Amino acid sequence: ADSKKDEEHHHHKHGEKQSDEELNAELVKAIKTLPEALVPRFAVLKDISDKRYELEKAYEKELEELERKYEALYKPVDTERHEIINGDKAIEPDSEELTEIMAKLTLKEGEKPEDVEHQLTEEELKIIEGAKGVPYFWMKALRNHSIINHEIHKCDLPILRALTNVEYELLEGKSFKLLFHFKENDYFSNQVLSKEFIMVKDSDEELEEAKGTDIQWKEGKNVTVKQVKKKQKNKKTKKTRTIIKEEPAESFFNFFKNRKMPDENEVNSMDSEEEDNLASEIEGDLQLGEMIMEDLIPDALYYFFGIIKSQDMGDEDDDFSDDDSDDNKGKAAAKGGDKDEQKQECKQQQIQQNFLVEQARKIQHIFRLKKK
């Protein structure tokens, strides 16, 4: 028989997404088309399947409650990390706590510290030594994440040096919110930039809306646009003049733009190229947000050092210096890096691209369902 759960459950694992209402109706029809003697057997199997689903939902509910319990426990730990990084909490050199922590800093027999190559330059180490906390910690962690680094450009670096903390909040269901805290800087007046990902109810894959902060850019400092000179010809006088037009520019801070799943009318008015672009933007934002929440924030220290191996970490460039000659993309090739490493990097980038394309296709399928 149909049930409330049949209307809510969605199958995403294989093939195109269908609601449980649709799947349940198809299954009932299929069973009812069987020879009469077989119907009871498959009706029982369907009932067993329903019971298993009920257990699955109970598991998911308990798992969500457990996640929220530990999110509350993470908070004071993350706060302490923030205080150390920003120099707000002093480390007592002769404290019993520090003695216990230092005792844990041991290597296995035969291991040597020099066996590990970290991503900090001599200049960066000098800057940290002269500071209370760890300057530019979050910028370094972001840049050492291979996929996130693809979204960071040269124009973003001076702004990211003002980044003091990155955190997240769990919202209702699978929705979540990212918060980027900045100290006073020359680019915008906001102290916090946020990105809120609102997921469709009872879905952990389908994004309903992504709401970003309206960045209050200071005059002439908006890195998400660029001034382009263009020649314009007067049809009557035939004279040509040069005008300056504002065009979109590549920047990490485009991440904070609003994205919303289009309604049925909007989808019907789109051509295939517009659908492709919007699907890529929506899926790209969601994937980036999930990486920051689930990957970067928990393992920020490992990314800061470059311990988590990444295929596109760039070179030994000094992130702390104001002299950034490039946006850390393709530098290995420019410096005559190892060809095998370059091939591996291209391969990994292609894998990443294929993954994002597949995710975008899922969004496009949702668009097509809305057009029907």
Order of alpha helices (4+ residues) and beta strands (2+ residues): alpha-beta-beta-alpha-alpha-alpha-alpha-alpha-alpha-alpha-beta-beta-beta-beta-beta-beta-beta-alpha-alpha-alpha-alpha-alpha
